Amino acid sequence: MNKITAFEFVFLFSIGAVMGDIGLYSIGYVLRTQKNKFLQSRFKFWRKLKSRFTIQRLDKNYLDYFLLLTRCVPGSRIPTYVTCGFIGYSVKKFVLLLLLSAILYCSVGVVLINTLTQFSTEPFSLSKQLIISLLAFLISTLIFKIYFSIFKLRQKFGITLELIKIKILRLKHLEYWPTLLLYLPFVPTFIYLLFKHRGFSPLAANPAIYMSGLIGERKSDIDQLIQKYLPEHHLQIYPLSDLTHEDQCEFPLVLKPDSGLRGNDVRKVNNLNELRAITKDSKITWILQKLSRF
């Protein structure tokens, strides 16, 4: 008997899953119709549900997001899909969202399985299956999060490709990630290294830089360190009061503090007036940088 291809598996799985979802939706829809007044009159739960939860009173964006996630969360599909039918959620939207989530979730799982089989020929144990399911859930959730972030930008600002590009590009640079998400994995690593090397000396990594670059270092100090090797590349130091005409600089520019922390106080200035307004009462040292298109 011939094995089906990965594409055929994803297709059949998605169609079968959505057909079952439509069945659950139909149960809620049948309970909602006038032909089932008997059920609604006998069971207070259904009457209370119908009076409190209508499609107009639900936040559609959050409901759409939750529908996509139910594909990955065990035990959430039956109550969610029956409720969607009961409150009159759009059938077309219901089918499209769940078909999308089924295709994505299944595709991620297939890719993970194929990747793991290249490194190991042993049969998948229960623990490996759980790990694959968890990874598929996390990856799918991240993709859904990116999609809804873009959707919110379009709702708020209109169809602006530049804003969408910025949102995606921020994910590629670790400095824009949430602080907790970025630094939490380093905690167990740091503790492990303490025991391994039997010493508490985290600031010995870069002794030539203030605090080893952990916090509080100045960009100008680092610039001076490399003058021995790259004398032709250095920061040009002069008071901002010397800027009297906009043609002295190519605006827009990026204004950042000499001693910063993960993007704090970094600003884009479009003209000389904005630059003067920001730095007028400031007591810190600033650095002007050419704006990158990325």
C-alpha positions as CSV (number, residue, x, y, z in Angstrom):
1,M,0.0,0.0,0.0
2,N,1.5,3.3,-1.1
3,K,2.0,6.0,1.5
4,I,0.4,9.4,1.0
5,T,2.5,12.5,0.5
6,A,2.9,15.2,3.0
7,F,0.7,17.5,0.9
8,E,-2.1,14.9,0.7
9,F,-1.9,14.4,4.4
10,V,-2.2,18.1,5.2
11,F,-5.1,18.4,2.7
12,L,-7.1,15.4,4.0
13,F,-6.4,16.3,7.7
14,S,-7.6,19.9,7.1
15,I,-10.7,19.0,5.2
16,G,-11.6,16.3,7.8
17,A,-11.0,18.6,10.7
18,V,-13.1,21.4,9.3
19,M,-16.0,19.0,8.5
20,G,-16.1,18.0,12.1
21,D,-15.9,21.6,13.2
22,I,-18.9,22.4,11.0
23,G,-20.8,19.6,12.7
24,L,-20.2,21.2,16.1
25,Y,-21.2,24.6,14.7
26,S,-24.4,23.0,13.4
27,I,-25.3,21.7,16.8
28,G,-25.2,25.2,18.2
29,Y,-27.1,26.6,15.2
30,V,-29.9,24.0,15.7
31,L,-30.2,25.0,19.3
32,R,-30.5,28.6,18.2
33,T,-33.3,28.1,15.7
34,Q,-37.0,28.6,16.4
35,K,-37.7,24.9,15.9
36,N,-36.0,24.2,19.2
37,K,-38.0,26.5,21.5
38,F,-38.7,23.5,23.6
39,L,-35.0,23.1,24.5
40,Q,-34.5,26.8,25.1
41,S,-37.6,27.0,27.3
42,R,-36.6,23.9,29.4
43,F,-33.0,24.7,29.9
44,K,-32.1,28.0,31.5
45,F,-28.5,27.7,30.5
46,W,-29.3,28.1,26.8
47,R,-31.6,31.1,27.4
48,K,-29.0,32.8,29.5
49,L,-26.3,32.1,27.0
50,K,-28.3,33.5,24.1
51,S,-29.3,36.6,26.0
52,R,-25.7,37.4,27.2
53,F,-23.6,36.4,24.2
54,T,-24.5,37.9,20.9
55,I,-22.2,38.5,18.0
56,Q,-22.7,42.2,18.4
57,R,-21.5,42.2,22.0
58,L,-18.4,40.1,21.5
59,D,-15.1,41.6,20.4
60,K,-14.8,40.1,16.9
61,N,-11.0,40.4,16.8
62,Y,-10.5,38.5,20.0
63,L,-13.0,35.9,18.9
64,D,-11.3,35.4,15.6
65,Y,-7.9,35.1,17.3
66,F,-9.4,32.5,19.8
67,L,-10.9,30.5,17.0
68,L,-7.5,30.2,15.4
69,L,-5.9,29.0,18.6
70,T,-8.5,26.4,19.4
71,R,-7.0,24.2,16.7
72,C,-3.9,23.8,18.9
73,V,-5.6,23.8,22.4
74,P,-7.1,20.4,23.4
75,G,-10.6,20.6,24.9
76,S,-11.4,24.0,23.6
77,R,-13.0,23.1,20.3
78,I,-16.4,21.6,21.4
79,P,-17.6,24.5,23.6
80,T,-16.2,27.2,21.3
81,Y,-17.6,25.9,18.0
82,V,-21.0,25.0,19.5
83,T,-21.2,28.5,21.0
84,C,-20.2,30.1,17.6
85,G,-23.2,28.3,16.0
86,F,-25.5,29.4,18.9
87,I,-24.6,33.1,18.7
88,G,-24.8,33.2,14.9
89,Y,-21.1,33.7,14.1
90,S,-20.5,34.0,10.3
91,V,-20.4,30.5,8.8
92,K,-18.1,31.7,6.0
93,K,-15.6,33.3,8.4
94,F,-15.9,30.3,10.7
95,V,-14.9,27.8,7.9
96,L,-12.1,30.0,6.5
97,L,-10.4,30.7,9.8
98,L,-10.5,27.1,10.9
99,L,-9.4,25.8,7.5
100,L,-6.4,28.3,7.8
101,S,-5.6,27.2,11.3
102,A,-5.8,23.4,10.4
103,I,-3.5,23.8,7.3
104,L,-1.0,25.9,9.3
105,Y,-0.9,23.7,12.4
106,C,-0.7,20.5,10.4
107,S,2.0,21.9,8.1
108,V,4.1,23.0,11.0
109,G,3.8,19.5,12.6
110,V,4.8,17.8,9.3
111,V,7.8,20.0,8.9
112,L,8.9,19.3,12.5
113,I,8.5,15.6,12.1
114,N,10.4,15.5,8.8
115,T,13.2,17.5,10.4
116,L,13.5,15.2,13.4
117,T,13.4,12.1,11.3
118,Q,16.5,13.3,9.5
119,F,18.5,13.2,12.7
120,S,16.9,10.1,14.3
121,T,15.4,7.0,12.8
122,E,14.0,5.7,16.1
123,P,10.2,5.6,16.5
124,F,8.7,8.6,18.2
125,S,8.0,8.1,21.9
126,L,5.2,9.8,23.8
127,S,7.5,12.5,25.1
128,K,8.7,13.3,21.6
129,Q,5.1,13.5,20.3
130,L,4.2,15.9,23.2
131,I,7.3,18.1,22.4
132,I,6.3,18.2,18.7
133,S,2.8,19.2,19.6
134,L,4.0,21.9,21.9
135,L,6.4,23.3,19.3
136,A,3.7,23.3,16.7
137,F,1.4,25.1,19.1
138,L,4.1,27.8,19.9
139,I,5.1,28.3,16.3
140,S,1.5,28.5,15.1
141,T,0.6,30.9,17.9
142,L,3.5,33.2,17.0
143,I,2.4,33.3,13.3
144,F,-1.2,34.1,14.4
145,K,0.2,36.8,16.7
146,I,2.1,38.4,13.8
147,Y,-0.9,38.2,11.6
148,F,-3.2,40.0,14.1
149,S,-0.6,42.6,14.9
150,I,-0.4,43.5,11.2
151,F,-4.2,43.5,11.1
152,K,-4.5,45.9,14.0
153,L,-2.0,48.2,12.3
154,R,-4.0,48.2,9.1
155,Q,-7.2,49.0,11.2
156,K,-5.6,51.8,13.0
157,F,-3.4,53.4,10.4
158,G,-4.8,52.1,7.1
159,I,-3.0,50.0,4.6
160,T,0.6,51.1,5.2
161,L,3.2,48.7,3.9
162,E,6.0,50.7,5.7
163,L,4.4,50.0,9.1
164,I,4.0,46.3,8.4
165,K,7.6,46.1,7.3
166,I,8.7,47.8,10.6
167,K,6.7,45.4,12.6
168,I,8.2,42.4,10.9
169,L,11.7,43.7,11.0
170,R,11.5,44.4,14.7
171,L,11.1,40.6,15.2
172,K,14.4,40.0,13.5
173,H,16.3,42.2,16.0
174,L,16.7,40.9,19.5
175,E,17.0,44.4,21.0
176,Y,13.3,45.1,20.3
177,W,12.1,41.9,21.9
178,P,10.4,42.1,25.3
179,T,12.9,42.3,28.1
180,L,11.6,39.2,30.0
181,L,11.5,37.1,26.9
182,L,15.0,38.1,25.9
183,Y,16.8,37.7,29.2
184,L,14.9,34.9,31.0
185,P,16.7,32.1,29.1
186,F,20.0,33.5,30.3
187,V,19.1,33.0,34.0
188,P,19.6,29.2,34.2
189,T,22.7,29.5,31.9
190,F,24.2,32.1,34.2
191,I,23.6,29.9,37.3
192,Y,25.1,26.9,35.5
193,L,28.3,28.9,34.6
194,L,28.6,30.1,38.2
195,F,28.8,26.5,39.4
196,K,31.0,25.4,36.5
197,H,33.7,28.0,36.9
198,R,33.2,28.4,40.7
199,G,33.3,32.1,40.7
200,F,31.1,35.2,40.4
201,S,32.8,37.3,37.8
202,P,30.3,38.2,35.1
203,L,32.0,41.5,34.4
204,A,35.3,39.9,33.3
205,A,34.1,39.3,29.8
206,N,35.0,42.7,28.3
207,P,37.3,44.4,30.9
208,A,38.2,47.3,28.6
209,I,34.5,48.4,28.6
210,Y,32.7,50.0,31.5
211,M,30.7,47.3,33.4
212,S,31.8,44.9,30.5
213,G,29.1,46.4,28.4
214,L,26.4,45.0,30.7
215,I,24.9,48.5,31.4
216,G,25.9,52.1,31.4
217,E,28.7,52.0,28.9
218,R,29.2,55.0,26.6
219,K,29.3,54.7,22.8
220,S,32.0,57.4,22.7
221,D,34.3,55.4,25.0
222,I,34.0,52.4,22.8
223,D,34.7,54.5,19.8
224,Q,37.9,55.7,21.4
225,L,39.1,52.2,22.0
226,I,39.0,51.3,18.3
227,Q,40.9,54.4,17.1
228,K,44.2,52.5,17.4
229,Y,43.0,50.1,14.7
230,L,40.5,52.2,12.7
231,P,41.7,55.8,13.0
232,E,39.8,57.0,9.9
233,H,36.5,55.9,11.4
234,H,35.4,57.9,14.4
235,L,32.6,59.9,15.9
236,Q,32.7,63.6,15.1
237,I,32.3,65.6,18.3
238,Y,30.9,69.2,18.2
239,P,28.3,71.2,20.1
240,L,24.7,71.1,18.7
241,S,24.7,74.9,18.9
242,D,27.0,74.8,15.8
243,L,24.1,73.5,13.7
244,T,22.5,76.6,12.3
245,H,21.2,75.4,9.0
246,E,19.4,72.3,8.0
247,D,21.7,71.8,5.0
248,Q,24.5,71.0,7.4
249,C,22.9,67.6,8.0
250,E,20.9,65.1,5.9
251,F,17.5,65.0,7.7
252,P,15.8,62.8,8.9
253,L,18.4,61.7,11.5
254,V,18.3,59.3,14.5
255,L,19.0,60.9,17.8
256,K,20.2,58.6,20.6
257,P,21.9,59.1,24.0
258,D,25.6,58.3,24.3
259,S,24.8,56.0,27.2
260,G,21.5,54.2,26.4
261,L,19.7,51.1,27.3
262,R,17.9,48.9,24.7
263,G,16.6,51.8,22.6
264,N,15.4,54.1,25.4
265,D,15.3,57.8,24.3
266,V,16.1,56.9,20.7
267,R,14.2,59.3,18.4
268,K,13.8,60.2,14.8
269,V,14.2,63.9,14.1
270,N,12.9,65.3,10.8
271,N,14.3,68.8,11.0
272,L,16.5,71.2,12.9
273,N,13.6,72.6,15.0
274,E,12.7,69.1,16.3
275,L,16.4,68.5,17.2
276,R,16.6,71.8,19.1
277,A,13.4,71.1,21.0
278,I,14.5,67.7,22.2
279,T,18.0,68.7,23.2
280,K,17.2,72.2,24.6
281,D,17.1,71.4,28.3
282,S,18.9,68.1,28.1
283,K,22.0,67.5,30.3
284,I,23.1,64.3,28.6
285,T,25.4,63.7,25.6
286,W,23.6,62.9,22.3
287,I,24.7,61.1,19.2
288,L,23.3,61.9,15.7
289,Q,23.2,59.0,13.3
290,K,22.1,58.7,9.7
291,L,18.7,57.1,9.4
292,S,18.8,53.6,8.0
293,R,16.1,52.5,5.6
294,F,15.9,49.2,7.6
